[in-house]
Every structure is written in C-alpha cells, then in structure tokens.
Amino acid sequence: MSRWSGWVWACSAAALLSACGGGGDGGNSGFTPPPDDFNVAQAWRNLVTTTRSWALHGSGTDGRNYDISIGTAPGATSVFPVTGATTARSDVTLVTAATGVNSVTALQQVFFDDAANRIVGIRTGSNLVAATCDVATSTTALPTATKVGTSGAQATLDELDGCASNSGRIGTITVTWSLEFESGTTYFCSNTTERDLNAVVLSVEGDCLQVSPDGTLGARARVTVEQSGVRVVARTP
C-alpha cells in the first residue's frame, strides 16, 4: 500500500486513495512565461523554514471531491532516528477529506541539512498508519538561477517499514523539481515517483507552489496525484 505523497506533503490525497498572499508569480501575462531566472534553491528553503498554509480543492477520476489543508512550520533541531544525524527539521500537518471517505490527518517531519539545503530523511505518520521513515541515499543541489520550463533531480530515498536503523527497505522514492507555468502563474514543483522493490510504480505526484524569481512563495498551490488507477487534481481558489 502506498503511503508517499510529495516531497514534503506525505499522506495527503494519496493516503485517501490507499486508505481502504505572499510573493508574486513572476508572470507577464496569462499566456507567456516570464523570462526571469528563478531561485529554486531558495524556494525550497523557504518551504522548509517558514510558516505557511494552503487550502486546496479538487476532484478525482473516481468521482470524489477532495479537500486538502496543508500547514508548514519550522521545527526544532532534531535527531533523524534512522541515521542518528542531528539536523534542522520542518513540520508539516495535513488534513485531507474526500467524498465518502473518512478524513486523514498526517504529520510529516522533514529532516534536512541546513547548510547544504538538502534532504536527510523524512518521518511520516497519520491517524491511519504508524510512523515510518524514508532515508536519502543521494541528493543533488538545487539551482539558484534557472528558467521556466526547466527541471532536474533533487533526491532519491529508500522507503523503510519503520524508523529504526535496522528497518527494512520496502521501496524507493525519486524526487525531481520543475518550474512550470499555468494561466499566468509560475510554479515551483516537486515531482515524486514511488516504486516498490520490483521497480513497479505505486504512485506519482506533483506538488506545485506559486513562486517569484527570488524564491518567495505565494498563495497558490496545485497538487496532482496518480495512484491505483485514480488521478486527483486539487488547486487553491
């Protein structure tokens, strides 16, 4: 059963499927992407070091309506339980509801190297499942100046069945970033693909936030999830 949903938004829409104001957008029109250079590295840093919230609504190919509430806040310096490394931490709270399904409340802790601006690991739990961890096996530095329409690698993680140093590996997660333009808004997106140990794709997700060239995050967001034959797209108003 898949439990991953996004580079920092775990167990949101995907959890239900498996649960049996701020800055400008850098756009110059609704049709033409801006020519600016965008600081993707700063966008990700802003996400994990500031307090923010988004409320999204959308629908799925399963005929259900979805509501997703997301809150992020910096956490205390902490020890990542799998490796014992002391790192910075970001705390994410999500509440997701869908037509005919009980709501899911999830807490995710993102452990990251503050100096290097890179993911170390992620701990995720919810009211449906016990906490488990994902540990980064490789990371790539995010660019400080790149154009709309570009993309690249961010991290690869091993998905574990627990949060101990001897927890078993049950799959992998690859995380990429992209800069996308839609209806006059530029988005910084984190795109994740979860695979089992046989490399079978379990879920694919794109989590996108409005972004300005300097990396400032805005009020708009878009989440796209594909899992178990269902596709959900949710947006802020």
C-alpha positions as CSV (number, residue, x, y, z in Angstrom):
1,M,0.0,0.0,0.0
2,S,1.4,3.3,-1.0
3,R,1.9,6.0,1.7
4,W,4.0,8.6,0.0
5,S,2.6,11.9,-1.3
6,G,5.0,14.5,-2.3
7,W,8.5,15.8,-1.4
8,V,7.0,17.3,1.8
9,W,3.3,16.6,1.7
10,A,3.1,13.0,2.7
11,C,-0.2,11.1,3.1
12,S,-2.4,13.8,1.6
13,A,-4.5,12.8,-1.4
14,A,-2.6,9.6,-1.9
15,A,-3.4,8.5,1.7
16,L,-7.1,8.6,0.9
17,L,-6.7,6.7,-2.3
18,S,-4.9,3.9,-0.4
19,A,-6.9,4.3,2.8
20,C,-9.4,1.5,2.1
21,G,-0.6,36.1,-0.3
22,G,2.9,36.2,-0.4
23,G,5.1,36.8,-3.4
24,G,4.1,37.3,-7.0
25,D,4.1,34.7,-9.7
26,G,6.8,36.2,-12.0
27,G,4.4,36.1,-14.9
28,N,3.9,38.8,-17.5
29,S,0.6,37.5,-19.0
30,G,-1.6,34.6,-18.8
31,F,0.0,33.1,-21.9
32,T,3.7,34.0,-21.9
33,P,6.1,32.5,-19.3
34,P,8.3,35.1,-17.7
35,P,11.9,35.3,-18.9
36,D,13.4,35.8,-15.4
37,D,15.8,33.5,-13.7
38,F,14.2,31.7,-10.7
39,N,16.0,30.7,-7.5
40,V,14.7,27.2,-7.0
41,A,17.1,26.5,-4.1
42,Q,15.7,29.5,-2.2
43,A,12.1,28.4,-2.9
44,W,12.7,25.0,-1.3
45,R,14.5,26.7,1.7
46,N,11.6,29.0,2.1
47,L,9.2,26.0,2.2
48,V,11.1,24.2,5.0
49,T,12.0,27.2,7.1
50,T,8.8,29.4,7.1
51,T,5.3,29.0,8.5
52,R,2.7,28.8,5.7
53,S,-0.7,27.3,4.9
54,W,-2.7,26.3,1.8
55,A,-6.3,25.0,1.3
56,L,-6.9,23.1,-1.9
57,H,-10.0,21.6,-3.5
58,G,-10.3,19.3,-6.5
59,S,-11.8,16.2,-7.9
60,G,-10.6,12.7,-8.9
61,T,-11.3,10.3,-11.7
62,D,-13.0,8.2,-9.0
63,G,-15.8,10.7,-8.9
64,R,-14.9,12.1,-5.5
65,N,-14.3,15.6,-4.4
66,Y,-11.1,16.3,-2.4
67,D,-10.3,19.0,0.1
68,I,-6.7,19.2,1.3
69,S,-5.4,21.6,4.1
70,I,-1.7,22.0,4.4
71,G,0.3,23.7,7.1
72,T,4.1,24.1,7.4
73,A,6.3,25.4,10.2
74,P,9.9,25.2,11.2
75,G,10.6,22.5,13.9
76,A,13.3,22.1,16.5
77,T,16.8,20.9,15.7
78,S,16.3,17.1,15.9
79,V,18.0,13.7,15.5
80,F,16.8,11.7,12.5
81,P,16.0,8.3,14.1
82,V,17.3,6.1,11.2
83,T,20.8,7.6,10.9
84,G,21.3,9.4,14.2
85,A,22.3,12.6,12.4
86,T,21.3,15.9,14.1
87,T,19.6,18.2,11.6
88,A,17.2,21.0,11.0
89,R,13.6,20.0,10.8
90,S,10.4,21.2,9.1
91,D,6.9,20.1,10.4
92,V,4.0,19.6,8.0
93,T,0.4,19.0,9.1
94,L,-2.2,17.8,6.5
95,V,-5.9,17.2,6.7
96,T,-7.5,15.6,3.7
97,A,-11.1,14.8,3.2
98,A,-12.9,13.1,0.2
99,T,-16.5,12.3,-0.6
100,G,-17.5,9.1,1.2
101,V,-14.1,8.6,2.9
102,N,-13.1,9.4,6.5
103,S,-10.6,12.3,6.6
104,V,-6.9,11.7,7.1
105,T,-4.7,13.7,9.4
106,A,-1.0,13.3,8.8
107,L,2.2,14.7,10.4
108,Q,5.4,14.8,8.5
109,Q,8.8,15.8,9.7
110,V,11.4,16.7,7.1
111,F,14.9,16.4,8.4
112,F,17.4,18.5,6.3
113,D,21.0,19.7,6.3
114,D,20.5,23.4,6.7
115,A,23.9,24.4,5.4
116,A,23.7,22.2,2.3
117,N,20.0,22.8,1.8
118,R,19.5,19.0,1.2
119,I,17.0,16.4,2.5
120,V,18.4,13.9,5.0
121,G,15.3,12.0,5.7
122,I,11.5,12.1,6.3
123,R,9.3,10.7,9.1
124,T,5.6,10.3,8.3
125,G,2.7,9.2,10.4
126,S,-1.1,9.6,10.3
127,N,-4.3,8.6,12.1
128,L,-4.4,5.6,9.7
129,V,-0.8,4.2,9.9
130,A,2.1,4.1,12.3
131,A,5.1,6.4,11.6
132,T,7.7,5.2,9.1
133,C,10.8,6.8,7.6
134,D,12.4,7.4,4.3
135,V,16.2,8.0,4.2
136,A,18.0,9.9,1.5
137,T,20.6,7.9,-0.4
138,S,21.6,10.6,-2.9
139,T,20.8,14.3,-3.2
140,T,21.5,17.0,-5.8
141,A,22.0,20.7,-5.2
142,L,19.1,22.8,-6.4
143,P,19.8,25.7,-8.8
144,T,19.9,29.3,-7.8
145,A,19.1,30.6,-11.3
146,T,17.1,28.7,-13.9
147,K,14.3,29.4,-16.4
148,V,10.6,28.3,-16.5
149,G,10.4,25.0,-18.3
150,T,13.5,23.5,-16.7
151,S,13.7,20.6,-14.4
152,G,16.2,18.4,-12.6
153,A,16.9,15.9,-9.8
154,Q,16.6,16.6,-6.1
155,A,16.8,13.4,-4.1
156,T,16.5,9.6,-4.1
157,L,15.3,8.0,-0.9
158,D,14.9,4.4,0.4
159,E,11.4,3.8,1.8
160,L,11.5,1.9,5.1
161,D,9.0,-0.1,7.0
162,G,9.9,1.7,10.3
163,C,12.1,4.4,11.7
164,A,14.9,2.3,13.2
165,S,18.5,1.8,11.9
166,N,17.6,-1.8,11.1
167,S,14.2,-1.1,9.5
168,G,13.6,-3.0,6.3
169,R,13.7,-1.4,2.8
170,I,10.3,-1.7,1.0
171,G,10.8,0.6,-1.9
172,T,12.3,3.8,-3.4
173,I,11.2,7.4,-3.9
174,T,12.7,9.7,-6.5
175,V,12.2,13.4,-6.2
176,T,12.7,15.9,-9.0
177,W,12.0,19.6,-9.3
178,S,10.5,21.6,-12.1
179,L,9.4,25.2,-12.9
180,E,6.0,25.2,-14.6
181,F,3.7,28.0,-15.9
182,E,0.0,27.8,-15.9
183,S,-2.6,30.5,-16.5
184,G,-0.3,33.4,-15.6
185,T,1.3,31.7,-12.6
186,T,4.8,30.3,-12.3
187,Y,5.0,27.2,-10.0
188,F,8.0,25.6,-8.2
189,C,7.1,21.9,-8.3
190,S,8.4,18.8,-6.6
191,N,7.6,15.7,-8.5
192,T,7.8,12.3,-6.8
193,T,7.6,8.7,-8.1
194,E,7.3,5.9,-5.6
195,R,8.3,2.3,-6.6
196,D,8.3,-1.0,-4.9
197,L,11.3,-3.3,-4.7
198,N,10.5,-4.7,-8.1
199,A,10.6,-1.2,-9.6
200,V,6.8,-1.2,-10.1
201,V,5.4,2.4,-9.9
202,L,3.0,2.8,-7.0
203,S,2.3,6.5,-7.1
204,V,3.2,9.6,-9.0
205,E,2.7,13.1,-7.6
206,G,3.4,16.7,-8.5
207,D,3.2,19.3,-5.7
208,C,3.5,22.9,-7.0
209,L,3.7,26.2,-5.3
210,Q,3.4,29.7,-6.7
211,V,6.9,31.2,-6.8
212,S,8.6,34.5,-7.6
213,P,12.1,34.8,-9.2
214,D,13.7,35.3,-5.8
215,G,12.2,32.1,-4.5
216,T,9.4,33.8,-2.5
217,L,6.4,31.5,-2.2
218,G,2.9,32.7,-3.0
219,A,-0.6,31.8,-2.0
220,R,-1.4,29.5,-4.9
221,A,-0.8,25.8,-5.0
222,R,-1.6,22.7,-7.1
223,V,-1.4,19.0,-6.2
224,T,-1.7,16.2,-8.7
225,V,-1.7,12.6,-7.6
226,E,-1.9,9.4,-9.6
227,Q,-2.3,6.1,-7.7
228,S,-4.2,2.9,-8.0
229,G,-5.7,3.9,-11.3
230,V,-7.1,7.2,-9.9
231,R,-5.9,10.7,-10.7
232,V,-6.7,13.7,-8.4
233,V,-6.0,17.3,-9.2
234,A,-6.5,19.9,-6.4
235,R,-5.9,23.6,-6.5
236,T,-6.2,26.7,-4.3
237,P,-9.0,29.1,-5.2
